[in-house]
Amino acid sequence: MKERDVAITAATAAGQVVMQYYQSSYDIRNKSPNNPVTTADLASNQQIQQVIKEAFPNDGWLSEESKDSPDRLDKERVWIVDPIDGTLEFIDGLSEFAVSIALVENGIPIVGVLNNPATEELFVAVKGDGSYLNGERLQCLPGITISQVTLLVSRTEHRRGQLEGFVPLVDELRYIGSVAYKLGKLATGAAHAYLTVQPKNEWDICAGDLIVREAGGVLWDKKRTPIRYNKANPKQPAGMFAGDPRLVEELIDVYLQVLDD
């Protein structure tokens, strides 16, 4: 499939660019509080856009590091990109970040690629064709009793006390920085479920969403519905949950009872 191959090419090339800066020197500026952008983010974005636009010049484009353009809303096909998801981890020298590239068609992801060049992990999914890590087929863990569950969560949300309602109910909270990378690791069976109680942007979750779906899981909002992409406002409201569908149902119940204002 050409779209998958182009996404892999773009993610791989961007990963090579990112590694030129990783644990080295680069400029950092803050777009907003706790929201930095680095030279590496911008160089990765330029590399991805060059590869994708050359192959598919008529497709729409939505990236964290590009000025948004409303013309994407009129496109059936839109590429949704985060050149480095987990910039804070990248800056800290932690290998918990990923280049995230997805293609959506009429709001539904059909190609998803995550590349963590620091760990040499390449996650690839095509709608209807499964999820793979470095060529090996992925499968989410089956649902189990919530007291035995390992949850992938954000260190920041835990530090803020936003996950206290879950702490006594589950077996373990496991911390990984990047949202996209969390979803990729979830699809490998590294944990039973993922949740976030904070709003996220479409570029944070889109590729990872498809990778989880194609590994037999779901990514739902607190209304128990899949995320639709390429909306006018790319910010997805607080409350997202991924994993086995029955387990996700239980986690949403807990969220609505204890955490949702």
N, C-alpha and C positions, 0 to 999 in steps of 0.2 A: 504494500500500500504506500503510495507516494507520500501522503500526508504524514504517516508514521515515520517513514525514512527521513523526511525533511526535518521533522521535530527532533529526531535522534541526532541528526547532523548538527542542528542548531544548538541543542543542549550540550552536546559533546564539545563543540567549538567554544561555546560560552564557558564551559567548565575549564577548558585550557586557559582561557583569558583570566578567569577568576583565580586560578592557582598561581598565576604570575604575581598576584597581589597578596595572596593568603600568607599570613604570618610574616609579612614584609611591610613596606612603607606605602602609604596612599593617603589621599586627602579625605577628610570626613567633614560633613556639615549636617546640621539638623534641619529637616524639613518642617518639623514640629517637635514638641517635647517628646523625648524618648523614641524618636522616629528618624534615625540617621540615614544618610545616603553616602556612599563612598565612591571613589574613583572606580572601584571594581564593579559596583552595581551598574554604573553608567556605561562602562566598557562592555560589560556582559549584555546589557540591553541593546547596544548598538550592533553587537555581533549577531544576536538572535534576530533582530529586525532585518538585518541585511540578508540573512539566509532565507528567512520566511518570505519577505517581500519579493525577493528575486524569483522564488518558486511559485508564489500565489499572490500576485500583485493586486488582485481584486478583492481579496478577503479583508474583513475588518480587523482592527487591532486595538487591544486594550492591555496596557502594561502599567505597572506601578511607576515606572521611571520615564514614561512618555506623557506628554500633554494629551489629555483626553479629547476626543473629537466625536461629536454627536453623530457623525455619518455612520459609525459602527452600528447604530440602532436600526438602520435600514438594511443591514447585511444579514443574509441567512447564515453565513459562516464567519466566525470571529475567532482570532487567536487571542488567548488570555494568558498573560506572561508575568512572572515575577523573576527578574534576572538573578536575584539572590533572595530567597525567602529564608529569613534568619540572619539578617544583617548584624544584629547585636551579637549573635554567637560568632559570626565571621570576624567581627572586630575583636572579640575576646580570644580569638584563636581556637575556638571550640569547633570540632568537626560535625556540627549539628545544623547544617544549612543545606539548601538545595536550589539548583536552577529549576524553575517550574514552567512548563510549557503545555498548554492545552488548546485544542481546537473544539469549539462548540458549533453545533448546527441547530438553528432554531431553539437556542437556549439549552441544548442538551450536549454534554461532553461526548465527543466521539474518538478523540485521541488525547492521551495524557502521558507526558514524559517528565520524570524527575531525575536529575543528575546530581549526586553528591560527589564532586570530584575529589574531595579530601579523603573519602572512604572508598572510592571507586565503586560506588553503587549506582546502577542505572536501572530505574524502574520504568516499565513501558506497558501501556494498556491501550487496546483498541476496542471500541464498543462491540460486544458480541464475540470477542476473540480472546478473552482472558487477560490476566495481568502477569507480568514477568519481572524478575530481578536478575539481571545479568544472564538472561536466557532461561532461567528456571521458573516454572509455573508457580504462582502464589495462591494461597488459600487462607482466608481469615479464620481465626479460631472459632469453634462453635460456641454458642451461648452456654453459660453455666450459672450456678447460683451466684447471686450478686455478692455474697460474702466472700467468694473465692476469686473475685475479679481483680485483675491488674489493669489499671487505667493509665493511659498516656495523657499527661496533662502539662500545663505551663507552670514553670517555677514561679513566674511572676504572679499568676492567679493564686497559687498556693500561699505565697508570701503575704499577699493582700488579705488572706483569710476568706477568699471567695469560694473555696472548695470544702469548707468545714463540714457542710452537710453530708458530703460523701465520705469523709475520712473514716467515721466509725462503721460504715456500711460495706466497704470493700476491703480486699486483702492488702492491696498495695497501690500507691501512687508512684508512677514512674515518670521522670522528667526528661523531655527532649525539647530542644529549643524551637526549631522551625515547625510551623504548622504543617507545611507540605511534607517535611521529612517524617513527622509523626504519622501522617496518613500512610506514607509509603511503608514505614516499619509496621504499622498495624496490619497491613495486607500480608506481611511476611509471617504473621503469627507471633510477633514480639510482645504483644499484649492482647487483651480481650476487647478493649474498647478505647475510644478517644472521646474526650469532651472538652469544650471550651465554653465559658460563661461570658466571654467578651465578644463584641462584634468583630467580624473579620471581613476582609475584602475578597472579591471574587478571585483575584490572582493568588491569594494565599491558599485557596482550597480546591480550585477547579481541577487541576491535573490529579491531585491526590484523591479527590472524590471518585473519579473514574477508576483509578487504580484499586480503590477499596471496593467499588461496585463490581468490578470484573474479578475480584478475589472472593466474591460471595457475600460481601457485607453491604451496608448502606451508610450514607451520610444524610442525616435528616436534621431539619430545624426543629424547634420546640413544638411546632404544630404537627409533627410527624410526617412531614412532606419533604421530598427531595428538593435540592436547591435548583432554581432556574437561573441561568446565566445570561450575561449581556443585558442587564437591566440598566436603566438610565443612571441610577445610583448604585455603584458597584459594592457599596457597603452592605454586608449581610448582618441583620440584627443579631443581638446576643442570643446565645443558646444553640449550639450545634453538637451533634452526637454521632459517632460512627462505630460500626462493629456489626455483630450478628443482630438481625432485626428484632428478635424477641428481647435480647439484652438491652438494645437501644430503647425499646419501649419502656422497660423498667427504669432505665436511667432518666428518661424524660419525666416519668412519674415522680421520681425523687426530686428532680430539678424544680418541677412545678410546685411541689409541696414545700420545699425548704428554701429554695434559692431565688425563685423568680418573684420579683416585686410586683 
